[in-house]
């Protein structure tokens, strides 16, 4: 099982996170990432394999 490889970009009020190896992750791992993003009221974009969450 692969581990997620994240690339973070920090902005003034948010973080954009690129999941470099999304295609090699298991469905369970992707669901865990989606749950985290949802909990933080973020947006997951499967077209770009990235998500955005607000800074706390």
Steps between C-alpha positions, in 0.01 A plus 500: 500500500635841401518795734353831384756750372382855574641825360385801703466860382422755768295808425396783732175336613518145362711202399490330162614139514588295196478121540776392260423128504120498532459231233716254693309538830234259618134596510511502881794742502323733256184487713706591809645801317152603385368470855783721631434762230127492570558536875713810434229636264736478205457415134648192333560525124548161334589666168817651643556246783503782751300648783474836671439552871478821699756586765364488852 
